[in-house]
């Protein structure tokens, strides 16, 4: 790799489970592009914007951040704002790959949906999903074949994140039963932060009627290409124009690893995760192309929650790494005094 021919950039946008209190808030009022993008989201959210902003900035949100009405819209907003921050540096990604709600954010960055239309679609989605029965998700250090005997009823494979990282989803009772059986069999399991059974049939009734909302908004061909974690292939015009494709995403399984394999089969990339945490970065580092050093991973935010300074330092480090990889960075200077300072820790 040389400065004349740097690796093409692919943005990775995380989804449910990566949220945490105060995620990325250290950049709010500090990075102008990020701040503007978040404010645009809150404004587009109308009456919901104020409560969403308050809970995002609160150490103890009034509504739990793992609740669908907070995790989904705020993850969408943070992914989108971080993606716009990277674009503002002059970085032109060759591809986008989002996980769960991250796919909708990637579609906005690629111009498939307008921002205000997408915000309306997200809020419509979470309003529907909030009425679904309670449930959850379980990460299992096992292959899909290994978890197969433990699936029953509404407990299904909700996501394939890596060859031996499978996410199960379903109602709490059956999911807990499957988790106990897997643990007794020697498999390592942990609950994913979620109060909903994303990517399972439990959410099917709640998604009824969502297709009509997607049918009513304009859609464009993506630029750059969006690699879908639902088809494990670049979005086609048929995918984009199909309202049911978008409406069923909360029910359909996420095929992140096959999608990542498809992306890297087109050539090596500089994979930049734009979202809270480093979950997708950790998964991507397992890929053979990354392990042999021909593809590289950069995370925009810290692996774990921390003070505002940690968010800012992580972004600066990420920009330096992208620059060192041969990409010209023309970053806007942060504001000197935070216009929207993060609140002091509550007692």
matplotlib code that plots the C-alpha trace (Angstrom):
import matplotlib.pyplot as plt

x = [0.0, 1.3, 0.2, -0.5, -2.8, -4.3, -6.8, -10.3, -12.4, -15.5, -17.6, -19.1, -22.2, -23.2, -26.7, -28.6, -26.4, -23.7, -25.7, -24.6, -25.4, -23.7, -22.5, -20.5, -21.7, -18.1, -18.2, -21.5, -20.7, -17.0, -17.0, -19.1, -20.2, -21.2, -23.1, -24.9, -25.9, -27.3, -29.2, -30.7, -31.9, -33.4, -35.1, -36.5, -37.8, -40.3, -41.9, -39.8, -36.6, -36.4, -36.9, -34.5, -31.8, -32.3, -32.0, -29.0, -27.2, -28.3, -26.2, -29.5, -32.0, -35.7, -36.3, -33.8, -31.4, -31.9, -35.6, -36.4, -37.7, -34.2, -31.7, -32.8, -33.3, -30.2, -28.0, -29.3, -28.5, -25.0, -24.0, -25.2, -23.5, -20.2, -20.4, -21.0, -18.0, -15.7, -17.1, -16.4, -12.7, -12.7, -12.8, -14.8, -15.8, -15.9, -18.6, -20.9, -22.0, -24.4, -25.6, -29.3, -30.4, -26.9, -28.1, -30.7, -28.1, -25.8, -28.6, -29.0, -25.2, -25.3, -28.2, -30.9, -33.2, -33.3, -32.5, -35.9, -37.7, -35.4, -36.0, -39.7, -39.3, -37.2, -39.7, -42.5, -40.6, -39.9, -43.4, -44.6, -41.9, -42.6, -46.0, -44.4, -44.1, -41.0, -38.0, -34.2, -31.1, -28.3, -24.8, -23.4, -19.7, -20.8, -21.6, -25.1, -24.8, -23.9, -26.8, -29.3, -30.3, -31.2, -33.6, -37.3, -40.5, -39.8, -36.1, -34.2, -30.9, -31.2, -27.7, -24.5, -21.8, -18.8, -18.2, -18.4, -20.5, -24.1, -27.0, -30.2, -33.4, -36.8, -39.2, -37.4, -38.6, -37.7, -34.5, -33.4, -34.1, -32.0, -29.2, -29.2, -29.0, -26.2, -24.3, -24.7, -23.3, -20.2, -21.0, -20.2, -23.3, -24.2, -27.3, -27.2, -28.4, -31.9, -35.5, -36.9, -36.4, -34.9, -34.6, -37.1, -40.7, -41.8, -41.7, -43.6, -47.0, -45.5, -44.1, -47.4, -48.2, -44.6, -44.2, -46.7, -44.6, -41.5, -43.5, -44.4, -40.9, -38.5, -35.5, -32.3, -29.6, -26.8, -23.4, -21.2, -22.6, -24.3, -23.5, -26.6, -26.4, -29.8, -28.8, -25.0, -24.7, -24.7, -28.2, -29.8, -32.4, -35.0, -34.0, -34.2, -37.6, -39.2, -40.9, -41.2, -37.4, -37.0, -40.1, -39.1, -35.5, -36.4, -37.7, -35.1, -31.8, -28.6, -25.9, -23.1, -20.2, -21.4, -21.8, -18.3, -16.9, -18.7, -17.3, -13.7, -14.0, -14.1, -10.6, -8.9, -10.2, -9.6, -12.6, -13.7, -16.3, -18.5, -20.6, -20.4, -18.0, -15.9, -18.1, -17.9, -14.2, -13.6, -15.6, -13.8, -10.4, -11.2, -11.5, -8.5, -7.8, -7.4, -5.5, -2.9, -2.6, -3.9, -7.0, -7.0, -9.6, -10.0, -12.5, -13.8, -14.9, -13.4, -14.2, -15.8, -17.7, -15.6, -15.3, -15.8, -12.1, -12.0, -14.4, -12.4, -9.0, -10.4, -11.6, -8.3, -6.5, -8.8, -8.2, -4.5, -4.6, -6.7, -4.3, -1.3, -3.1, -2.7, -6.0, -5.9, -7.8, -9.2, -10.9, -12.9, -11.4, -13.4, -15.1, -13.1, -15.9, -18.6, -21.9, -23.7, -21.6, -22.2, -23.9, -21.9, -22.3, -25.4, -25.3]
y = [0.0, 3.4, 7.0, 7.1, 4.1, 3.8, 1.1, 2.1, 2.9, 1.0, 2.3, -0.2, 1.0, -0.9, -1.7, -3.0, -3.9, -1.3, 1.4, 2.7, 5.8, 9.0, 7.3, 9.8, 12.7, 13.9, 15.0, 17.0, 20.7, 19.9, 18.5, 20.9, 18.4, 15.8, 18.4, 19.7, 16.2, 15.3, 18.6, 17.9, 14.5, 15.9, 18.7, 16.2, 14.0, 16.8, 16.3, 13.2, 15.1, 16.8, 13.7, 11.8, 14.4, 14.6, 10.9, 10.8, 13.4, 11.9, 9.6, 8.2, 8.5, 8.8, 5.9, 3.1, 3.3, -0.4, 0.2, 0.2, 3.8, 5.0, 2.4, 2.4, 6.1, 7.1, 4.5, 5.6, 9.2, 8.6, 6.3, 8.8, 11.8, 9.9, 8.9, 12.5, 13.5, 11.1, 12.4, 16.0, 15.0, 14.5, 10.7, 9.1, 5.6, 2.9, 1.0, 1.0, -1.9, -1.5, -4.0, -3.9, -0.3, 0.6, -0.4, 2.3, 4.8, 3.6, 4.0, 7.7, 8.3, 6.8, 8.9, 6.2, 8.1, 11.7, 12.4, 13.7, 10.9, 8.3, 9.9, 9.6, 5.9, 5.1, 6.7, 4.9, 1.6, 2.0, 3.1, -0.2, -2.3, -0.8, -2.6, -6.0, -8.6, -8.4, -10.4, -10.3, -11.5, -13.9, -13.9, -17.4, -18.4, -21.1, -21.7, -21.8, -25.6, -25.9, -23.8, -25.5, -28.2, -25.5, -23.6, -24.1, -22.3, -18.6, -18.8, -18.4, -17.3, -13.6, -12.7, -14.4, -12.0, -14.4, -18.1, -18.7, -15.7, -16.4, -14.3, -16.0, -14.0, -14.7, -14.2, -14.0, -17.3, -19.5, -17.6, -18.0, -21.7, -22.0, -20.0, -22.3, -25.4, -23.9, -23.0, -26.5, -27.8, -25.7, -22.8, -19.2, -17.0, -13.4, -11.4, -8.6, -5.2, -5.3, -5.4, -6.6, -9.8, -8.2, -10.3, -12.9, -13.8, -12.2, -8.8, -9.9, -8.6, -5.3, -4.7, -5.0, -1.8, -0.5, -1.2, 1.4, 4.1, 3.0, 2.9, 6.6, 8.1, 8.6, 6.4, 6.8, 4.5, 4.4, 6.1, 4.5, 0.9, -0.3, -3.9, -5.3, -7.4, -8.9, -10.2, -10.5, -8.6, -5.0, -3.4, -3.8, -1.4, -4.1, -4.2, -0.5, -0.2, -3.0, -1.5, -5.0, -5.4, -2.4, -3.0, -6.6, -5.7, -5.9, -9.5, -10.8, -12.3, -10.2, -11.9, -9.6, -12.1, -13.2, -9.5, -8.7, -11.6, -10.4, -6.9, -8.0, -10.4, -7.3, -6.4, -5.3, -2.3, 0.1, -0.8, 2.2, 1.6, 4.7, 4.0, 3.5, 0.9, -1.4, -4.5, -4.6, -3.8, -6.8, -9.0, -7.7, -8.4, -12.1, -12.0, -13.6, -10.5, -8.5, -11.2, -11.4, -7.6, -6.8, -5.1, -2.9, -1.9, 1.6, 2.4, 6.0, 5.7, 3.9, 0.3, 1.2, 4.1, 6.9, 10.6, 13.2, 13.4, 9.7, 10.2, 13.2, 11.4, 8.3, 10.4, 12.2, 8.9, 7.5, 10.5, 10.1, 6.5, 7.2, 9.9, 7.5, 5.0, 7.5, 9.4, 13.2, 14.5, 18.0, 18.0, 21.0, 22.4, 21.6, 24.5, 26.0, 26.2, 23.6, 25.0, 21.9, 20.8, 17.3, 17.6, 17.0, 13.6, 13.4, 12.5]
z = [0.0, -0.9, -0.5, -4.3, -4.2, -0.7, 0.1, -0.7, 2.4, 3.4, 6.2, 8.7, 10.6, 13.8, 15.0, 18.0, 20.9, 20.3, 22.1, 25.5, 27.6, 26.4, 23.2, 21.1, 23.2, 23.7, 20.1, 20.5, 20.5, 19.7, 16.2, 14.1, 11.4, 13.9, 15.9, 12.9, 11.8, 15.3, 15.5, 12.0, 13.3, 16.4, 14.4, 11.8, 14.7, 15.6, 19.0, 19.7, 19.1, 22.5, 24.6, 22.3, 22.8, 26.5, 27.0, 24.7, 26.8, 30.1, 32.3, 33.6, 30.7, 31.5, 29.0, 29.1, 26.2, 25.4, 24.7, 21.0, 21.1, 22.2, 20.9, 17.3, 16.5, 18.4, 16.8, 13.4, 14.3, 15.7, 12.8, 10.3, 12.1, 12.4, 8.7, 7.7, 9.9, 7.9, 4.6, 5.7, 5.9, 2.2, 2.5, -0.3, 0.6, -2.0, -0.1, 2.9, 5.1, 7.9, 10.6, 11.4, 11.8, 10.5, 7.0, 7.0, 8.0, 5.3, 2.8, 3.8, 3.5, 0.0, -1.0, -1.2, 1.2, 2.2, 5.8, 6.8, 5.0, 6.7, 10.2, 9.7, 8.6, 11.7, 14.0, 12.3, 12.7, 16.4, 17.1, 15.6, 17.3, 20.7, 20.6, 20.0, 22.8, 24.9, 23.9, 23.5, 21.7, 22.8, 21.4, 21.3, 20.6, 18.1, 14.5, 13.1, 12.8, 16.4, 17.7, 15.5, 18.0, 20.6, 18.4, 19.1, 18.6, 18.2, 19.0, 15.7, 14.4, 14.3, 13.0, 11.7, 12.8, 12.3, 11.7, 15.4, 16.6, 16.1, 17.6, 18.7, 19.0, 20.5, 23.5, 26.9, 28.3, 25.4, 24.8, 28.5, 28.2, 25.1, 26.8, 29.8, 27.6, 25.5, 28.7, 30.1, 26.8, 27.2, 24.9, 26.0, 25.8, 26.7, 26.3, 23.7, 25.1, 23.7, 25.1, 21.7, 19.8, 16.7, 13.6, 14.7, 13.8, 17.1, 15.4, 12.3, 13.3, 14.4, 11.0, 9.2, 7.4, 7.4, 3.7, 2.8, 4.5, 2.6, -0.7, -0.2, -0.1, -3.0, -3.4, -5.4, -6.6, -4.0, -4.5, -3.3, -3.3, -0.2, 0.7, 2.3, 5.5, 4.5, 1.1, 1.6, -1.7, -3.0, -3.0, -6.4, -7.9, -7.2, -3.5, -3.2, -4.9, -2.9, 0.1, 1.8, 1.6, 4.0, 6.0, 6.9, 8.1, 11.8, 11.2, 8.7, 9.9, 9.6, 7.5, 8.5, 8.0, 4.5, 3.6, 4.8, 2.9, -0.2, 0.3, 0.8, -2.2, -4.4, -3.0, 0.1, 2.0, 4.9, 7.0, 9.1, 11.8, 12.3, 15.3, 19.1, 20.4, 18.3, 17.9, 14.1, 14.2, 16.4, 14.0, 11.0, 12.6, 12.4, 8.6, 6.8, 4.8, 7.9, 9.7, 6.9, 6.9, 3.4, 4.8, 7.8, 10.4, 12.0, 14.8, 15.1, 18.8, 21.9, 22.6, 25.9, 27.3, 28.8, 29.3, 26.5, 26.0, 25.1, 22.2, 20.9, 21.2, 19.4, 16.5, 16.2, 16.3, 13.6, 11.4, 11.8, 10.9, 7.8, 6.8, 7.4, 5.1, 2.2, 2.3, 2.4, 5.4, 5.3, 8.7, 9.9, 13.1, 16.3, 18.0, 20.8, 23.3, 23.3, 22.2, 23.6, 26.5, 27.9, 31.3, 34.5, 36.1, 38.2, 41.9]

ax = plt.figure().add_subplot(projection="3d")
ax.plot(x, y, z, "-o")
ax.set_aspect("equal")
plt.show()
